[in-house]
Amino acid sequence: NIRCSLLFRSHTTSNIVCIDNTMDAAISILTTSTRLSASARYVSNAISPHAPSCFGVAWRTLLGAYLQRTPSAVQAINHLDRLGGRVHNDHIAMRSFVDSRGCSGLTFLDRAFTSFGYAPQDDIVIPGLPVNARWYEPPAETDWPKVFVSELRTAELPEAAAAIIYSHVDEYYGTEARGGQALSNALGAADGEALAQLLDEPPWRASAVEVAAVRVAEGASRGASEYASWTLTHGHRINHLTILQNVLGLEQTAAGVRDLQSLNALLVGEGFEFNPAGGPDGLTQGSPTLHLQQSSTVADHVRHTFGCGTTGDVPCAFLELIQRHEGFRGFLGQNAKGIFQSTHAR
């Protein structure tokens, strides 16, 4: 079991939270419940899972690392479980770059998941951001989450910011490059721990000055510079997981959670700080007419050691909530753009 001995800044009622056995409880809630039907999870991928034991080790390790960095998610999962809710993780998300040679982080992550039977789905256009995105559906017979993968088109940043990023990410992507070889080795050995380490540990170590320069790069949109600085700091690690409101089952309880807005209100009442995205409640993106509604908390902060040795508190990961309508399995670019804002520096 992974346990946390560090203090984190969490965007809940208490600013400082220590995660102990509550994290183990959250892992158990997310991984040991009876599997929901594929239709209840909005999944239809008929491909049989490949090397499920390997992926299971990798997934549980990645999940533990995410929860260790995201005490607000641990609190929310445990709170909803105590109320009698069925907490199911709809999807996770990972970010990456395109390097100076055009080698793709999305392709790198694609191989990490399709090797286990994940099926690539729609390419997603993120309006106003130089970001490519695609989502992946797990085999229907598993309880694995969907995966939303994105990459920043680095060449569309201001030249100075792009040069900083290229100095770290070049020679990482590509099947013969450092990251590609490490991925091949982990997959070839069916080594779930090695795969989790590869995906969770940042493969580059930018200095604090470099990350700050990218964040405030003149001529870049805030969304692009925040995405770039976050990914330069954290690499490919999970930036959020997502509670599926549709199966929560709290409609007839004292909590009275009947839709995404009432779930938002419940957690706001518990002191969780949300990303203000819009909608009738000021927090919800999308609508039943668009078949998808989403909201997200503000990212928790972690103590990070930069490549120069400087340490500082930086936004890391957050929790998303989602409600699907009319059998909609996928994602919307406009919603995704708003969700990205959860990791903005504040």
WOKA-V554389 format. One record per residue. N is the residue number from 0. SS is DSSP state (h for helix, s for strand, l for the rest). OMEGA is omega in radians with two decimals (NA if undefined). D_FIRST is the distance of its C-alpha to the first C-alpha in Angstrom with 1 decimal. Layout:
n = [N:N]
ss = [SS:SS]
omega = [OMEGA:OMEGA]
d_first = [D_FIRST:D_FIRST]
This chain:
n = [0:1:2:3:4:5:6:7:8:9:10:11:12:13:14:15:16:17:18:19:20:21:22:23:24:25:26:27:28:29:30:31:32:33:34:35:36:37:38:39:40:41:42:43:44:45:46:47:48:49:50:51:52:53:54:55:56:57:58:59:60:61:62:63:64:65:66:67:68:69:70:71:72:73:74:75:76:77:78:79:80:81:82:83:84:85:86:87:88:89:90:91:92:93:94:95:96:97:98:99:100:101:102:103:104:105:106:107:108:109:110:111:112:113:114:115:116:117:118:119:120:121:122:123:124:125:126:127:128:129:130:131:132:133:134:135:136:137:138:139:140:141:142:143:144:145:146:147:148:149:150:151:152:153:154:155:156:157:158:159:160:161:162:163:164:165:166:167:168:169:170:171:172:173:174:175:176:177:178:179:180:181:182:183:184:185:186:187:188:189:190:191:192:193:194:195:196:197:198:199:200:201:202:203:204:205:206:207:208:209:210:211:212:213:214:215:216:217:218:219:220:221:222:223:224:225:226:227:228:229:230:231:232:233:234:235:236:237:238:239:240:241:242:243:244:245:246:247:248:249:250:251:252:253:254:255:256:257:258:259:260:261:262:263:264:265:266:267:268:269:270:271:272:273:274:275:276:277:278:279:280:281:282:283:284:285:286:287:288:289:290:291:292:293:294:295:296:297:298:299:300:301:302:303:304:305:306:307:308:309:310:311:312:313:314:315:316:317:318:319:320:321:322:323:324:325:326:327:328:329:330:331:332:333:334:335:336:337:338:339:340:341:342:343:344:345]
ss = [l:l:l:l:l:l:s:s:s:l:l:l:l:l:l:s:s:s:l:l:h:h:h:h:h:h:h:h:h:h:h:l:l:l:l:l:l:l:l:l:l:l:l:l:s:l:l:l:l:l:l:h:h:h:h:h:h:h:h:h:h:h:h:h:h:h:h:h:h:l:h:h:h:h:h:h:h:h:h:h:h:h:l:l:l:l:l:l:s:s:s:s:s:s:l:l:s:s:l:l:l:l:l:s:h:h:h:h:h:h:h:h:h:h:l:l:l:l:s:s:s:s:s:s:s:l:l:l:l:l:s:s:s:s:s:s:s:l:s:l:l:l:l:l:l:s:s:s:s:s:s:s:s:h:h:h:l:l:h:h:h:h:h:h:h:h:h:h:h:l:l:l:l:l:l:l:l:h:h:h:h:h:h:h:h:h:h:h:l:l:l:h:h:h:h:h:h:h:h:h:l:l:l:l:l:l:l:h:h:h:h:h:h:h:h:l:l:l:l:l:l:h:h:h:h:h:h:h:h:h:h:h:h:h:l:l:l:l:l:s:s:s:s:s:h:h:h:l:l:l:l:l:l:l:l:l:l:l:l:h:h:h:h:h:h:h:h:h:h:l:l:l:l:s:l:l:l:s:l:l:l:l:s:l:s:s:s:h:h:h:l:s:s:s:s:s:s:l:l:l:s:s:s:s:s:l:l:l:l:l:s:s:s:s:s:l:l:s:s:s:s:s:s:s:l:l:l:l:l:l:l:l:h:h:h:h:h:h:h:h:h:h:h:l:l:l]
omega = [3.12:3.08:-3.08:3.10:-3.09:3.04:-3.11:3.00:-3.07:-3.13:3.05:-3.10:3.10:-3.09:-3.14:-3.06:3.02:3.14:3.07:-3.09:3.08:3.08:3.08:3.12:3.13:3.09:3.14:3.13:-3.06:-2.99:-3.04:3.10:3.06:-3.05:3.06:3.06:3.13:-3.13:3.10:3.14:-3.13:-3.12:-3.14:-3.10:-3.07:3.13:3.08:3.13:3.08:3.09:-3.07:3.13:3.11:-3.13:3.13:3.08:-3.13:-3.08:-3.12:3.12:3.11:3.13:3.12:3.13:3.10:-3.10:3.10:-3.13:-2.97:-3.10:3.11:3.10:3.10:-3.14:-3.10:-3.13:3.14:3.14:-3.13:3.08:3.12:3.11:-3.13:-3.10:3.03:-3.02:3.12:3.13:-3.13:-3.11:2.97:3.11:3.09:-3.11:-3.14:-3.14:2.80:-3.07:-3.02:3.11:-3.09:3.09:-2.87:3.00:3.10:3.10:3.08:-3.12:3.05:-3.10:-3.14:-3.07:3.13:3.09:-3.12:3.11:3.02:-3.13:3.09:-3.12:-3.01:2.86:-3.06:3.06:3.11:-3.03:3.06:3.12:3.11:-3.02:2.96:-3.14:3.09:3.08:-3.05:-3.11:-3.14:3.02:-3.04:-3.08:3.09:2.99:3.14:3.13:2.89:-3.14:3.08:-3.06:3.10:3.09:3.10:3.03:-2.96:-3.10:-3.13:3.00:2.99:-2.99:-3.09:3.12:3.13:-3.13:3.10:-3.12:-3.13:-3.11:3.14:-2.99:3.12:-3.12:3.05:-3.12:-3.05:-3.02:-3.13:-3.12:-3.04:-3.13:3.13:3.12:3.12:3.11:3.10:-3.13:-3.13:3.14:-3.13:3.14:-3.06:-3.07:-3.10:3.12:3.12:3.11:3.13:3.11:-3.14:-3.08:-3.04:-3.09:3.12:-3.09:3.10:-3.09:3.13:3.11:3.09:3.13:3.13:-3.14:3.12:3.14:3.10:-3.10:-3.07:-3.09:-3.13:3.12:3.10:3.03:-3.14:-3.13:-3.13:-3.09:3.10:3.08:-3.10:-3.09:3.10:-3.07:3.05:3.11:-2.94:-3.13:-2.99:-3.02:-3.12:3.10:2.97:2.83:-2.85:3.10:-3.13:-3.08:-3.04:-3.07:-3.05:3.02:-3.14:-3.08:-3.04:3.13:3.11:3.13:3.08:-3.13:-3.06:-3.12:-3.07:-3.13:3.13:3.03:3.06:-3.09:3.11:-3.09:3.04:3.11:3.09:3.06:3.12:3.14:-3.07:2.99:-3.09:-3.00:-3.12:-3.11:-3.08:-3.13:-3.13:-3.03:-2.95:3.06:-3.11:-3.09:3.04:3.11:3.10:3.08:-3.12:3.02:-3.09:2.98:-3.10:3.07:2.98:-3.07:2.95:3.10:3.05:3.04:-3.07:3.03:-3.13:-3.10:-3.14:-3.10:3.10:3.07:3.11:3.09:-3.10:3.06:-3.08:-3.00:-3.03:3.14:3.07:3.00:-3.06:2.99:-3.13:-3.11:3.02:3.07:-3.09:-3.05:-2.91:-3.00:3.13:-3.10:-3.13:3.07:-3.11:3.13:3.11:3.13:3.11:-3.06:3.14:-3.13:3.10:3.02:-3.08:NA]
d_first = [0.0:3.8:6.3:10.0:12.8:15.5:18.1:19.0:22.2:21.8:24.8:24.7:26.7:24.9:24.9:22.2:18.9:15.9:12.5:10.4:9.2:11.5:9.2:6.8:10.4:11.6:9.3:10.5:13.9:14.2:13.1:14.2:17.6:20.8:21.9:24.8:28.0:28.6:31.5:29.4:27.0:30.1:29.3:32.0:31.0:32.2:30.9:28.8:25.2:25.1:22.3:20.0:17.4:17.3:17.2:14.5:12.1:13.6:13.5:9.9:9.3:12.3:11.4:8.3:10.8:13.5:12.0:11.2:14.9:16.3:16.1:19.1:17.5:14.7:17.7:19.8:17.5:16.9:20.6:21.9:19.8:21.3:24.7:24.3:23.7:22.4:20.1:20.4:19.7:23.1:22.5:21.0:23.2:23.5:26.5:28.5:32.0:35.1:36.3:39.9:40.6:39.5:36.3:33.9:30.3:30.5:31.5:28.7:26.1:28.3:27.9:24.1:24.1:27.4:26.3:24.1:26.8:26.6:30.2:31.7:33.5:35.7:36.2:36.1:38.6:37.4:40.7:41.7:38.8:38.9:35.8:35.4:32.9:32.0:29.6:28.0:27.6:25.0:26.4:27.5:25.9:22.3:20.4:19.6:20.7:24.0:24.0:26.6:27.4:30.0:31.8:34.2:37.7:37.8:41.6:42.4:41.2:43.8:44.5:43.1:39.7:39.6:40.5:37.5:35.1:36.8:36.6:32.8:32.2:35.2:34.6:31.0:31.7:33.7:33.0:34.5:33.0:30.1:27.5:29.2:29.1:25.4:24.7:27.1:25.4:21.9:23.5:25.8:23.2:21.0:18.1:15.5:13.5:16.9:17.9:15.0:15.8:19.4:19.1:16.9:18.5:22.1:24.5:27.2:27.5:30.4:32.0:32.1:35.8:35.3:32.8:35.2:38.2:36.7:35.8:39.4:41.2:44.7:45.6:42.1:41.1:38.4:36.2:36.6:36.1:33.0:31.4:32.4:31.2:27.8:27.3:28.8:26.1:23.0:24.0:22.6:19.2:18.8:21.1:20.5:19.4:21.9:22.4:25.2:27.6:29.6:27.2:25.9:28.6:29.3:33.1:34.2:32.0:32.9:31.0:33.6:31.7:34.1:33.7:32.0:34.3:33.5:29.7:30.4:32.5:29.9:27.3:30.0:31.0:27.5:28.1:26.4:28.4:29.5:31.0:34.7:35.7:38.6:39.5:41.0:38.2:38.0:34.4:34.7:35.5:37.4:39.1:39.6:42.6:40.4:38.0:35.0:33.8:31.0:29.9:27.2:26.0:26.7:24.0:21.8:22.5:20.5:21.8:22.8:24.5:27.4:29.0:31.6:29.3:29.9:27.1:27.2:25.6:25.6:24.9:21.9:20.5:21.5:21.5:24.3:26.0:28.2:30.9:32.7:36.3:38.6:36.0:35.4:32.5:32.7:32.9:35.6:36.3:37.7:34.6:32.4:34.5:33.9:30.1:30.1:31.6:28.3:27.4:30.8:31.3:32.7]
